[in-house]
Amino acid sequence: MVMPRSNRSHGRAAKAREPHPELDVDRLSAGWRRTESRDGREWNVQPVSEAQAVKRYVCPACGLDVAPGVAHLVVWRADGVLGDAADLSARRHWHQHCWRIGTR
């Protein structure tokens, strides 16, 4: 009598029991961040997806709301003289179109 073959890989079962490495959220999100030059200054530009956009902001270019659920950009100085913490605390949420056309 022949025993039915198991489709289950024993190697996979052992691997499933191993703990997963913790995700580095900062590293993952920084992958989308880019640096742009405007008016002789360097800016960090971080896209925010529709799913990540959960709060209402005011776009500094047009003065209109960036509503929850709307993809947009978070922008802050990359070359500020007061340091990274000050630059990050001064970040602003822009409509993608407003940043692209450079309205200030």
C-alpha positions in Angstrom: 0.0 0.0 0.0 1.3 3.4 -1.0 1.0 6.3 1.5 -0.4 9.5 0.0 2.1 12.2 -0.4 1.9 15.3 1.8 1.8 18.6 -0.1 3.1 20.4 2.9 6.8 21.3 2.9 8.4 20.6 6.2 11.0 23.4 5.6 8.2 25.9 5.3 6.6 24.9 8.6 9.9 25.4 10.4 10.4 28.8 8.8 6.9 29.9 9.7 7.7 29.4 13.4 10.7 31.8 13.2 10.0 35.3 14.5 9.7 37.9 11.8 12.2 40.8 11.8 10.5 44.0 13.0 9.7 46.5 10.2 11.6 49.8 10.2 8.8 52.1 9.3 11.1 55.2 9.1 13.3 53.4 6.6 10.3 52.2 4.5 8.6 55.6 4.4 11.9 57.4 3.7 12.2 55.4 0.5 9.5 57.6 -1.0 10.9 60.9 0.3 12.9 62.9 -2.2 14.9 66.1 -2.1 14.1 69.0 -4.5 15.8 72.4 -5.1 13.6 75.5 -5.2 14.6 79.1 -5.1 18.2 78.2 -4.0 16.9 76.0 -1.1 16.7 72.3 -0.6 13.4 70.8 0.4 12.3 67.3 1.5 9.2 66.2 -0.3 7.2 63.3 1.2 4.1 62.0 -0.7 1.1 61.1 1.4 -1.4 58.6 -0.1 -5.2 58.8 0.1 -5.2 56.1 2.8 -2.6 57.9 4.9 -4.3 61.3 4.7 -6.6 61.3 7.7 -6.5 64.9 8.9 -7.4 68.3 7.3 -4.6 70.8 6.5 -4.4 74.2 4.8 -2.2 74.3 1.7 0.3 77.2 2.2 0.2 78.0 -1.6 -3.5 78.4 -2.3 -4.9 78.7 1.2 -7.5 75.9 0.5 -8.1 72.8 2.6 -6.2 69.6 1.9 -9.1 67.3 2.9 -8.8 63.9 4.6 -8.6 61.2 1.9 -6.8 63.4 -0.6 -3.3 62.5 -1.7 -0.9 65.3 -1.1 2.8 66.2 -0.2 4.4 67.0 3.1 7.3 69.5 2.5 10.0 70.8 4.8 13.4 72.4 4.6 16.4 70.1 4.1 19.0 72.8 4.6 17.7 74.9 7.5 20.2 76.4 9.9 18.2 75.6 13.0 18.6 71.8 12.6 16.5 68.9 11.5 14.0 69.0 14.4 13.1 72.6 13.7 12.8 72.0 9.9 10.6 69.0 10.5 8.3 70.9 12.9 7.9 73.6 10.3 6.7 71.1 7.6 3.6 71.9 5.6 1.1 69.9 3.7 0.7 71.0 0.0 -1.7 70.0 -2.8 0.4 68.1 -5.3 -0.6 70.6 -8.0 0.3 73.6 -5.9 3.8 72.2 -5.2 4.3 71.3 -8.8 3.5 74.7 -10.2 5.5 76.4 -7.5 2.8 78.7 -6.1 4.0 80.5 -3.0 
